[in-house]
Amino acid sequence: MTRSTALTCLLASIVGVTLSVPLAGCGDDQVADTEVGDGDGDTDDSTPGDGDGDTGDGDGDPGDGDGDTGDGDGDGDGDGDGDGDGDGDTGDGDGDPGPVDTSTYSAVVMPGGFDRITITRVNIDEPNCTRMVIYSPVMFDDFDIDMPAQWQIEEVYNWRQGWCPMDNANPMNFPDAGTGKITVGGWDALMTYPCALNFDIELDMASDPPSTTIWKTNGVAVDGVNCG
């Protein structure tokens, strides 16, 4: 049968045994000093939780709330510091929508040899005004933007101001590249013109210094289309 060090010390004190050599594990008061949480600082015979330097006792090791990785202090552990840890900051997969487009949009048909639609985007905060002409039926353009079948971008004009000239005079930039997609929200009875357009694109403004504009909106009604 075995007994604990603490019990051995206790029995020795009760029976009045005089020890010429202290029992291992007994202090001056003959009570064990290596129990969990005794704060003795030993590293060879004590266990975590006593302030001796082991993990979990608040001494500065990982996991004890002292600021190291894993304890909610900001090192990628869901604490809200924007390190990609799901805390609500942009880019970490938490559902943040990213940049918000505060522009106003309008669109109008321009019948002719090609079917054309002119879209105007105005943003007084940037400030910026951009006009884009899309046309059909064509197969290719210089933009890497997904388009409705047989529709492509013909040209884009840009002015660094919060309005567009009626006559399109003196554009400041001619955007010639972009990414994203333009989709359709329904067609007219003849399936010729879209009733509405949805934008999720980024345009390279071909400006100096280089800049881009975000087009992110849905349901831009196309004026001049009979959609019933």
LOKE-583261 format. One record per residue: residue number from 1; residue in one letter; x, y, z of N, C-alpha, C, O in turn. Coordinates in steps of 0.1 Angstrom, whole numbers, plus 5000, padded with zeros to 4 digits. Example, Ala and Ser with C-alpha at 12.3 -4.5 7.8 and 13.67 -1.06 7.14 Angstrom:
<atoms>
[atom 1 'A' [5132 4943 5078] [5123 4955 5078] [5132 4967 5078] [5142 4967 5085]]
[atom 2 'S' [5128 4978 5071] [5137 4989 5071] [5129 5000 5079] [5134 5011 5080]]
</atoms>
This chain:
<atoms>
[atom 1 'M' [5009 4988 5000] [5000 5000 5000] [5009 5012 5000] [5019 5013 5007]]
[atom 2 'T' [5005 5022 4993] [5013 5034 4992] [5005 5046 4998] [4993 5045 4999]]
[atom 3 'R' [5012 5056 5004] [5005 5068 5009] [5012 5080 5004] [5024 5080 5000]]
[atom 4 'S' [5005 5091 5003] [5010 5103 4997] [5021 5109 5007] [5021 5106 5019]]
[atom 5 'T' [5029 5118 5001] [5039 5125 5009] [5033 5133 5020] [5038 5134 5031]]
[atom 6 'A' [5022 5140 5016] [5015 5148 5026] [5010 5140 5038] [5012 5145 5050]]
[atom 7 'L' [5004 5129 5035] [4999 5120 5046] [5010 5115 5055] [5009 5115 5067]]
[atom 8 'T' [5022 5111 5049] [5033 5107 5056] [5038 5118 5066] [5041 5115 5078]]
[atom 9 'C' [5039 5130 5061] [5043 5141 5070] [5034 5143 5081] [5038 5145 5093]]
[atom 10 'L' [5021 5142 5078] [5010 5145 5088] [5011 5134 5099] [5011 5137 5111]]
[atom 11 'L' [5013 5121 5095] [5014 5111 5105] [5026 5112 5114] [5026 5109 5126]]
[atom 12 'A' [5037 5116 5108] [5049 5118 5115] [5048 5129 5126] [5053 5127 5137]]
[atom 13 'S' [5040 5139 5123] [5039 5150 5133] [5029 5146 5144] [5031 5150 5155]]
[atom 14 'I' [5019 5137 5141] [5010 5132 5151] [5017 5123 5161] [5014 5124 5173]]
[atom 15 'V' [5025 5114 5156] [5031 5104 5165] [5043 5109 5172] [5049 5103 5180]]
[atom 16 'G' [5048 5122 5168] [5059 5128 5175] [5072 5122 5170] [5082 5122 5178]]
[atom 17 'V' [5073 5116 5159] [5085 5111 5154] [5095 5122 5151] [5092 5131 5144]]
[atom 18 'T' [5107 5120 5157] [5118 5130 5154] [5126 5125 5142] [5131 5114 5142]]
[atom 19 'L' [5127 5133 5132] [5134 5129 5120] [5147 5135 5120] [5149 5147 5120]]
[atom 20 'S' [5158 5126 5119] [5171 5131 5118] [5173 5137 5104] [5182 5146 5102]]
[atom 21 'V' [5166 5131 5094] [5167 5136 5080] [5153 5139 5076] [5144 5130 5077]]
[atom 22 'P' [5150 5151 5072] [5136 5155 5068] [5131 5145 5057] [5138 5142 5048]]
[atom 23 'L' [5119 5142 5059] [5113 5133 5049] [5112 5141 5036] [5109 5153 5035]]
[atom 24 'A' [5115 5134 5025] [5114 5141 5012] [5100 5146 5009] [5090 5139 5011]]
[atom 25 'G' [5100 5159 5006] [5087 5165 5003] [5081 5172 5014] [5070 5178 5013]]
[atom 26 'C' [5088 5172 5026] [5082 5179 5038] [5090 5191 5041] [5102 5191 5040]]
[atom 27 'G' [5083 5202 5044] [5090 5215 5047] [5092 5215 5062] [5091 5205 5069]]
[atom 28 'D' [5095 5228 5067] [5098 5230 5081] [5085 5226 5090] [5087 5221 5101]]
[atom 29 'D' [5073 5229 5084] [5061 5225 5091] [5056 5211 5088] [5045 5208 5092]]
[atom 30 'Q' [5064 5204 5082] [5062 5190 5078] [5049 5188 5070] [5042 5178 5071]]
[atom 31 'V' [5046 5199 5062] [5035 5198 5052] [5040 5199 5038] [5049 5207 5035]]
[atom 32 'A' [5035 5190 5029] [5040 5189 5016] [5040 5203 5009] [5030 5210 5011]]
[atom 33 'D' [5051 5207 5002] [5051 5220 4996] [5051 5219 4981] [5055 5229 4974]]
[atom 34 'T' [5048 5208 4975] [5048 5207 4961] [5034 5204 4955] [5034 5198 4944]]
[atom 35 'E' [5024 5207 4962] [5010 5205 4957] [5007 5215 4946] [5014 5225 4945]]
[atom 36 'V' [4998 5211 4937] [4994 5220 4926] [4989 5234 4932] [4981 5234 4941]]
[atom 37 'G' [4995 5245 4927] [4990 5258 4931] [4997 5264 4943] [4992 5273 4949]]
[atom 38 'D' [5009 5258 4947] [5015 5263 4959] [5025 5274 4957] [5030 5280 4966]]
[atom 39 'G' [5027 5278 4944] [5035 5290 4942] [5049 5288 4946] [5056 5298 4950]]
[atom 40 'D' [5055 5276 4946] [5068 5274 4951] [5079 5277 4941] [5091 5279 4944]]
[atom 41 'G' [5075 5278 4928] [5085 5282 4918] [5094 5271 4914] [5103 5273 4906]]
[atom 42 'D' [5092 5259 4918] [5100 5248 4914] [5097 5244 4900] [5086 5246 4895]]
[atom 43 'T' [5107 5239 4893] [5106 5235 4879] [5107 5220 4878] [5105 5214 4867]]
[atom 44 'D' [5111 5213 4888] [5113 5198 4887] [5103 5190 4893] [5100 5179 4889]]
[atom 45 'D' [5096 5195 4904] [5086 5186 4910] [5073 5193 4912] [5065 5189 4921]]
[atom 46 'S' [5070 5203 4905] [5057 5210 4906] [5049 5210 4893] [5055 5206 4883]]
[atom 47 'T' [5037 5213 4894] [5028 5212 4882] [5023 5225 4877] [5024 5235 4885]]
[atom 48 'P' [5018 5226 4865] [5012 5239 4860] [5002 5245 4869] [4994 5238 4875]]
[atom 49 'G' [5002 5258 4871] [4992 5265 4879] [4998 5271 4892] [4991 5277 4899]]
[atom 50 'D' [5011 5269 4894] [5016 5274 4907] [5025 5286 4905] [5032 5290 4915]]
[atom 51 'G' [5025 5292 4894] [5034 5304 4892] [5048 5302 4890] [5056 5311 4893]]
[atom 52 'D' [5052 5290 4887] [5066 5286 4886] [5071 5287 4872] [5083 5284 4870]]
[atom 53 'G' [5063 5292 4863] [5068 5293 4849] [5063 5284 4840] [5066 5284 4828]]
[atom 54 'D' [5053 5275 4844] [5047 5266 4835] [5035 5272 4828] [5030 5282 4832]]
[atom 55 'T' [5031 5266 4817] [5020 5271 4809] [5007 5272 4817] [5004 5262 4824]]
[atom 56 'G' [5001 5283 4816] [4987 5284 4822] [4987 5291 4835] [4976 5292 4842]]
[atom 57 'D' [4999 5296 4840] [4998 5302 4854] [5000 5317 4854] [5003 5322 4865]]
[atom 58 'G' [4999 5323 4843] [4999 5338 4843] [5013 5344 4843] [5015 5355 4846]]
[atom 59 'D' [5023 5335 4840] [5037 5340 4841] [5043 5345 4828] [5054 5349 4828]]
[atom 60 'G' [5035 5345 4818] [5040 5350 4805] [5041 5339 4794] [5045 5342 4783]]
[atom 61 'D' [5037 5327 4797] [5038 5317 4787] [5025 5317 4779] [5015 5322 4784]]
[atom 62 'P' [5025 5311 4767] [5013 5310 4758] [5001 5304 4765] [5002 5294 4772]]
[atom 63 'G' [4990 5311 4764] [4977 5305 4768] [4973 5309 4782] [4962 5305 4787]]
[atom 64 'D' [4980 5319 4788] [4976 5322 4802] [4971 5337 4803] [4970 5342 4814]]
[atom 65 'G' [4967 5343 4792] [4961 5356 4793] [4971 5367 4794] [4967 5378 4798]]
[atom 66 'D' [4984 5364 4791] [4994 5375 4793] [4997 5382 4780] [5006 5391 4781]]
[atom 67 'G' [4990 5379 4769] [4993 5386 4757] [5000 5378 4746] [5003 5383 4735]]
[atom 68 'D' [5002 5366 4749] [5007 5357 4739] [4997 5351 4730] [4985 5352 4733]]
[atom 69 'T' [5001 5345 4719] [4992 5339 4709] [4983 5329 4716] [4987 5320 4723]]
[atom 70 'G' [4970 5330 4713] [4960 5320 4717] [4952 5324 4729] [4943 5317 4733]]
[atom 71 'D' [4954 5336 4735] [4947 5340 4746] [4938 5352 4744] [4934 5359 4754]]
[atom 72 'G' [4934 5355 4732] [4925 5366 4730] [4931 5380 4731] [4924 5390 4733]]
[atom 73 'D' [4944 5381 4728] [4951 5394 4730] [4953 5401 4717] [4958 5412 4717]]
[atom 74 'G' [4950 5395 4705] [4952 5402 4693] [4961 5396 4683] [4966 5402 4673]]
[atom 75 'D' [4965 5383 4685] [4975 5377 4677] [4968 5366 4668] [4973 5355 4666]]
[atom 76 'G' [4957 5370 4662] [4951 5360 4653] [4941 5350 4659] [4939 5340 4654]]
[atom 77 'D' [4936 5354 4671] [4928 5345 4678] [4913 5350 4679] [4906 5346 4689]]
[atom 78 'G' [4908 5358 4670] [4894 5362 4671] [4892 5373 4680] [4881 5374 4685]]
[atom 79 'D' [4902 5382 4682] [4900 5392 4692] [4895 5405 4686] [4892 5415 4694]]
[atom 80 'G' [4896 5407 4673] [4891 5420 4668] [4902 5429 4663] [4899 5441 4662]]
[atom 81 'D' [4913 5424 4660] [4924 5433 4656] [4927 5434 4641] [4936 5441 4637]]
[atom 82 'G' [4920 5426 4633] [4921 5427 4618] [4933 5419 4613] [4938 5423 4602]]
[atom 83 'D' [4937 5409 4619] [4948 5400 4614] [4943 5388 4606] [4950 5379 4605]]
[atom 84 'G' [4930 5389 4601] [4925 5378 4593] [4920 5367 4602] [4920 5356 4598]]
[atom 85 'D' [4915 5371 4613] [4910 5360 4623] [4895 5360 4624] [4891 5354 4634]]
[atom 86 'G' [4888 5365 4615] [4873 5364 4616] [4867 5374 4626] [4856 5371 4631]]
[atom 87 'D' [4874 5385 4629] [4869 5394 4639] [4861 5405 4634] [4856 5414 4641]]
[atom 88 'G' [4859 5406 4621] [4850 5417 4615] [4857 5427 4607] [4851 5436 4602]]
[atom 89 'D' [4870 5425 4605] [4877 5435 4596] [4877 5430 4582] [4876 5418 4579]]
[atom 90 'T' [4880 5439 4572] [4879 5436 4558] [4890 5426 4554] [4901 5426 4558]]
[atom 91 'G' [4885 5416 4546] [4894 5407 4541] [4896 5394 4548] [4905 5386 4544]]
[atom 92 'D' [4889 5392 4559] [4892 5380 4567] [4880 5370 4566] [4879 5361 4575]]
[atom 93 'G' [4871 5371 4556] [4861 5361 4555] [4849 5363 4564] [4842 5353 4567]]
[atom 94 'D' [4848 5375 4570] [4837 5377 4580] [4825 5383 4574] [4815 5386 4581]]
[atom 95 'G' [4825 5385 4560] [4813 5390 4554] [4813 5405 4552] [4803 5411 4547]]
[atom 96 'D' [4824 5412 4554] [4825 5426 4551] [4824 5428 4537] [4831 5422 4529]]
[atom 97 'P' [4815 5437 4532] [4813 5439 4518] [4824 5446 4510] [4824 5447 4498]]
[atom 98 'G' [4834 5452 4517] [4845 5459 4511] [4840 5473 4507] [4831 5478 4513]]
[atom 99 'P' [4847 5479 4497] [4844 5493 4493] [4829 5495 4489] [4824 5486 4483]]
[atom 100 'V' [4824 5506 4494] [4810 5509 4491] [4809 5519 4479] [4816 5529 4480]]
[atom 101 'D' [4801 5516 4469] [4799 5525 4458] [4788 5534 4460] [4776 5530 4461]]
[atom 102 'T' [4791 5547 4462] [4780 5557 4465] [4776 5565 4452] [4770 5575 4453]]
[atom 103 'S' [4779 5559 4440] [4776 5566 4428] [4761 5565 4424] [4754 5557 4430]]
[atom 104 'T' [4757 5574 4415] [4744 5573 4409] [4746 5569 4394] [4756 5573 4388]]
[atom 105 'Y' [4737 5561 4389] [4738 5556 4376] [4725 5559 4367] [4714 5560 4373]]
[atom 106 'S' [4728 5560 4355] [4717 5561 4345] [4721 5554 4332] [4733 5553 4330]]
[atom 107 'A' [4711 5549 4324] [4714 5543 4312] [4703 5546 4302] [4691 5547 4306]]
[atom 108 'V' [4707 5547 4289] [4697 5551 4279] [4701 5544 4266] [4713 5542 4263]]
[atom 109 'V' [4691 5539 4258] [4694 5532 4245] [4697 5543 4234] [4693 5554 4235]]
[atom 110 'M' [4705 5538 4225] [4709 5546 4213] [4708 5537 4201] [4718 5532 4197]]
[atom 111 'P' [4696 5536 4195] [4695 5527 4183] [4703 5532 4171] [4706 5544 4170]]
[atom 112 'G' [4707 5523 4162] [4715 5527 4150] [4719 5515 4143] [4713 5504 4144]]
[atom 113 'G' [4731 5516 4136] [4736 5505 4129] [4739 5494 4139] [4738 5482 4136]]
[atom 114 'F' [4744 5497 4151] [4746 5488 4162] [4736 5492 4173] [4732 5504 4174]]
[atom 115 'D' [4732 5483 4181] [4723 5486 4192] [4733 5490 4203] [4742 5483 4207]]
[atom 116 'R' [4731 5502 4208] [4740 5508 4218] [4732 5512 4231] [4720 5516 4230]]
[atom 117 'I' [4739 5512 4242] [4734 5517 4254] [4745 5526 4261] [4757 5521 4262]]
[atom 118 'T' [4742 5538 4265] [4752 5546 4272] [4748 5546 4287] [4737 5550 4291]]
[atom 119 'I' [4758 5543 4295] [4757 5542 4309] [4765 5554 4315] [4777 5555 4312]]
[atom 120 'T' [4759 5562 4324] [4766 5573 4330] [4767 5570 4345] [4757 5567 4352]]
[atom 121 'R' [4779 5571 4350] [4782 5569 4365] [4787 5582 4370] [4797 5587 4366]]
[atom 122 'V' [4780 5588 4380] [4785 5600 4386] [4787 5598 4401] [4779 5592 4408]]
[atom 123 'N' [4799 5602 4406] [4802 5601 4420] [4808 5615 4425] [4819 5618 4421]]
[atom 124 'I' [4800 5622 4433] [4805 5635 4437] [4814 5634 4448] [4821 5644 4452]]
[atom 125 'D' [4816 5623 4455] [4825 5621 4466] [4840 5620 4460] [4849 5624 4467]]
[atom 126 'E' [4841 5613 4449] [4855 5610 4444] [4863 5623 4440] [4875 5623 4443]]
[atom 127 'P' [4858 5633 4433] [4847 5633 4424] [4850 5627 4410] [4862 5627 4406]]
[atom 128 'N' [4840 5621 4403] [4843 5614 4391] [4830 5613 4383] [4819 5612 4389]]
[atom 129 'C' [4831 5614 4370] [4820 5611 4361] [4825 5603 4349] [4835 5606 4343]]
[atom 130 'T' [4819 5591 4347] [4823 5582 4337] [4811 5578 4328] [4800 5575 4333]]
[atom 131 'R' [4814 5578 4315] [4804 5573 4306] [4810 5561 4298] [4821 5561 4293]]
[atom 132 'M' [4801 5551 4298] [4805 5538 4291] [4794 5536 4280] [4782 5537 4282]]
[atom 133 'V' [4799 5532 4268] [4790 5528 4257] [4792 5513 4255] [4803 5509 4252]]
[atom 134 'I' [4781 5505 4256] [4782 5491 4252] [4773 5489 4239] [4764 5497 4237]]
[atom 135 'Y' [4777 5480 4231] [4770 5478 4218] [4769 5464 4214] [4776 5455 4220]]
[atom 136 'S' [4760 5461 4205] [4757 5448 4200] [4753 5448 4186] [4747 5458 4182]]
[atom 137 'P' [4755 5438 4178] [4761 5425 4181] [4776 5426 4178] [4780 5428 4166]]
[atom 138 'V' [4784 5423 4187] [4799 5422 4186] [4804 5411 4194] [4797 5406 4203]]
[atom 139 'M' [4816 5406 4192] [4821 5394 4199] [4832 5397 4208] [4834 5390 4218]]
[atom 140 'F' [4840 5408 4206] [4852 5410 4213] [4854 5425 4217] [4849 5433 4210]]
[atom 141 'D' [4862 5427 4228] [4866 5441 4231] [4879 5439 4239] [4885 5428 4240]]
[atom 142 'D' [4884 5451 4244] [4897 5451 4251] [4896 5449 4266] [4906 5450 4273]]
[atom 143 'F' [4884 5447 4271] [4882 5446 4285] [4880 5432 4289] [4874 5424 4282]]
[atom 144 'D' [4885 5429 4301] [4883 5415 4306] [4871 5415 4316] [4872 5412 4328]]
[atom 145 'I' [4860 5419 4310] [4847 5420 4317] [4837 5410 4311] [4835 5411 4299]]
[atom 146 'D' [4831 5402 4319] [4821 5393 4314] [4808 5401 4310] [4804 5409 4318]]
[atom 147 'M' [4803 5399 4298] [4792 5407 4293] [4781 5397 4289] [4783 5386 4286]]
[atom 148 'P' [4769 5403 4287] [4758 5395 4281] [4762 5391 4267] [4770 5398 4260]]
[atom 149 'A' [4756 5380 4262] [4760 5375 4249] [4758 5385 4238] [4748 5392 4237]]
[atom 150 'Q' [4769 5387 4230] [4770 5396 4219] [4770 5411 4222] [4769 5419 4213]]
[atom 151 'W' [4772 5414 4235] [4774 5428 4239] [4788 5429 4244] [4793 5421 4251]]
[atom 152 'Q' [4794 5441 4240] [4808 5444 4245] [4809 5459 4247] [4799 5466 4244]]
[atom 153 'I' [4820 5463 4253] [4822 5477 4256] [4829 5483 4244] [4839 5479 4239]]
[atom 154 'E' [4823 5494 4240] [4828 5501 4228] [4838 5512 4232] [4849 5513 4226]]
[atom 155 'E' [4835 5520 4242] [4843 5531 4246] [4839 5536 4260] [4828 5534 4264]]
[atom 156 'V' [4849 5542 4267] [4847 5547 4280] [4854 5561 4281] [4865 5562 4277]]
[atom 157 'Y' [4847 5571 4286] [4852 5584 4288] [4851 5588 4303] [4842 5583 4310]]
[atom 158 'N' [4861 5596 4308] [4861 5599 4322] [4865 5614 4324] [4874 5619 4317]]
[atom 159 'W' [4858 5620 4334] [4861 5634 4338] [4863 5634 4353] [4855 5627 4360]]
[atom 160 'R' [4873 5640 4358] [4876 5641 4372] [4868 5652 4378] [4873 5662 4383]]
[atom 161 'Q' [4855 5651 4378] [4846 5661 4383] [4832 5654 4386] [4830 5643 4381]]
[atom 162 'G' [4824 5660 4394] [4812 5654 4398] [4800 5655 4388] [4788 5654 4392]]
[atom 163 'W' [4803 5657 4375] [4793 5658 4365] [4799 5655 4351] [4811 5657 4349]]
[atom 164 'C' [4791 5651 4341] [4796 5648 4328] [4790 5659 4318] [4779 5663 4319]]
[atom 165 'P' [4799 5664 4309] [4794 5674 4299] [4784 5667 4290] [4785 5656 4286]]
[atom 166 'M' [4774 5674 4287] [4763 5669 4278] [4769 5665 4264] [4764 5655 4258]]
[atom 167 'D' [4779 5672 4259] [4784 5669 4246] [4797 5660 4247] [4804 5658 4237]]
[atom 168 'N' [4800 5655 4259] [4812 5646 4261] [4825 5653 4257] [4834 5646 4253]]
[atom 169 'A' [4825 5666 4258] [4837 5674 4254] [4849 5672 4264] [4846 5671 4276]]
[atom 170 'N' [4861 5671 4259] [4873 5671 4266] [4874 5661 4278] [4876 5665 4289]]
[atom 171 'P' [4873 5649 4274] [4875 5638 4285] [4889 5639 4290] [4898 5642 4283]]
[atom 172 'M' [4890 5636 4303] [4904 5637 4309] [4911 5623 4308] [4923 5623 4308]]
[atom 173 'N' [4903 5613 4308] [4909 5599 4308] [4900 5590 4298] [4889 5593 4296]]
[atom 174 'F' [4907 5580 4293] [4900 5570 4284] [4903 5556 4290] [4912 5549 4285]]
[atom 175 'P' [4895 5552 4300] [4898 5539 4306] [4897 5528 4295] [4889 5528 4286]]
[atom 176 'D' [4907 5519 4295] [4909 5509 4285] [4910 5495 4290] [4914 5486 4283]]
[atom 177 'A' [4908 5493 4303] [4909 5480 4309] [4900 5479 4321] [4897 5489 4327]]
[atom 178 'G' [4897 5466 4324] [4888 5464 4336] [4886 5450 4338] [4888 5441 4329]]
[atom 179 'T' [4880 5447 4350] [4877 5433 4353] [4863 5433 4360] [4858 5443 4364]]
[atom 180 'G' [4857 5421 4360] [4844 5419 4367] [4833 5414 4357] [4836 5407 4348]]
[atom 181 'K' [4821 5418 4360] [4810 5413 4351] [4799 5423 4351] [4796 5431 4361]]
[atom 182 'I' [4792 5424 4339] [4779 5431 4337] [4769 5421 4334] [4770 5414 4324]]
[atom 183 'T' [4758 5421 4341] [4747 5412 4338] [4734 5419 4335] [4733 5431 4337]]
[atom 184 'V' [4724 5412 4331] [4712 5417 4326] [4700 5414 4336] [4700 5403 4341]]
[atom 185 'G' [4692 5424 4338] [4680 5421 4346] [4667 5421 4337] [4659 5431 4338]]
[atom 186 'G' [4666 5411 4329] [4654 5411 4320] [4657 5417 4306] [4665 5426 4305]]
[atom 187 'W' [4649 5413 4296] [4650 5418 4282] [4636 5423 4278] [4626 5420 4284]]
[atom 188 'D' [4637 5431 4267] [4625 5436 4261] [4618 5425 4254] [4623 5414 4253]]
[atom 189 'A' [4606 5428 4248] [4598 5417 4242] [4605 5411 4230] [4603 5399 4227]]
[atom 190 'L' [4614 5419 4223] [4621 5414 4211] [4634 5408 4215] [4642 5403 4206]]
[atom 191 'M' [4638 5407 4228] [4651 5402 4232] [4662 5410 4226] [4673 5404 4223]]
[atom 192 'T' [4660 5423 4224] [4670 5431 4217] [4678 5439 4228] [4690 5439 4228]]
[atom 193 'Y' [4671 5446 4237] [4677 5455 4247] [4674 5449 4261] [4663 5444 4263]]
[atom 194 'P' [4684 5450 4270] [4681 5447 4284] [4672 5457 4290] [4673 5469 4287]]
[atom 195 'C' [4664 5453 4299] [4655 5462 4307] [4663 5469 4318] [4660 5481 4322]]
[atom 196 'A' [4673 5462 4323] [4681 5467 4334] [4695 5461 4334] [4696 5450 4329]]
[atom 197 'L' [4704 5467 4340] [4718 5462 4340] [4723 5462 4355] [4720 5470 4363]]
[atom 198 'N' [4731 5452 4357] [4738 5450 4370] [4753 5451 4368] [4758 5445 4359]]
[atom 199 'F' [4760 5458 4377] [4774 5460 4375] [4782 5456 4388] [4778 5458 4399]]
[atom 200 'D' [4792 5448 4385] [4802 5445 4396] [4816 5444 4389] [4821 5434 4386]]
[atom 201 'I' [4821 5456 4386] [4833 5458 4378] [4843 5468 4385] [4839 5476 4393]]
[atom 202 'E' [4855 5467 4381] [4866 5476 4384] [4873 5481 4372] [4878 5473 4364]]
[atom 203 'L' [4873 5494 4369] [4878 5500 4357] [4892 5506 4360] [4894 5513 4370]]
[atom 204 'D' [4901 5503 4351] [4914 5510 4352] [4913 5523 4344] [4909 5523 4332]]
[atom 205 'M' [4915 5534 4351] [4911 5547 4345] [4922 5552 4336] [4920 5563 4330]]
[atom 206 'A' [4933 5545 4334] [4944 5550 4325] [4948 5564 4328] [4949 5572 4319]]
[atom 207 'S' [4949 5567 4341] [4952 5580 4346] [4966 5582 4351] [4973 5572 4353]]
[atom 208 'D' [4970 5594 4354] [4983 5596 4360] [4981 5605 4372] [4978 5617 4371]]
[atom 209 'P' [4983 5600 4384] [4988 5587 4388] [4977 5576 4385] [4965 5580 4383]]
[atom 210 'P' [4981 5564 4384] [4971 5553 4381] [4960 5553 4392] [4962 5555 4404]]
[atom 211 'S' [4948 5550 4387] [4936 5549 4396] [4926 5539 4390] [4927 5536 4378]]
[atom 212 'T' [4917 5535 4399] [4906 5526 4394] [4893 5532 4400] [4893 5539 4409]]
[atom 213 'T' [4882 5528 4394] [4869 5531 4399] [4861 5518 4401] [4862 5509 4392]]
[atom 214 'I' [4853 5517 4411] [4844 5506 4414] [4830 5509 4409] [4824 5519 4413]]
[atom 215 'W' [4825 5500 4401] [4811 5500 4397] [4804 5488 4404] [4806 5477 4400]]
[atom 216 'K' [4796 5491 4414] [4789 5480 4421] [4775 5484 4424] [4772 5491 4434]]
[atom 217 'T' [4766 5480 4416] [4752 5483 4418] [4743 5474 4409] [4748 5468 4400]]
[atom 218 'N' [4731 5473 4413] [4721 5464 4406] [4709 5472 4402] [4705 5482 4408]]
[atom 219 'G' [4703 5467 4391] [4690 5472 4387] [4690 5486 4381] [4681 5494 4383]]
[atom 220 'V' [4700 5490 4373] [4700 5502 4366] [4691 5502 4354] [4694 5495 4344]]
[atom 221 'A' [4679 5508 4355] [4669 5508 4344] [4674 5514 4332] [4681 5525 4332]]
[atom 222 'V' [4672 5508 4320] [4676 5513 4307] [4664 5521 4301] [4654 5516 4297]]
[atom 223 'D' [4666 5534 4300] [4656 5543 4295] [4654 5540 4279] [4664 5538 4272]]
[atom 224 'G' [4642 5541 4275] [4639 5539 4260] [4636 5525 4257] [4634 5522 4245]]
[atom 225 'V' [4636 5516 4266] [4633 5502 4264] [4619 5499 4268] [4615 5502 4279]]
[atom 226 'N' [4611 5492 4259] [4598 5489 4262] [4597 5475 4269] [4598 5465 4263]]
[atom 227 'C' [4597 5476 4282] [4597 5463 4290] [4583 5460 4296] [4582 5451 4305]]
[atom 228 'G' [4573 5467 4291] [4559 5464 4296] [4558 5467 4310] [4547 5465 4316]]
</atoms>
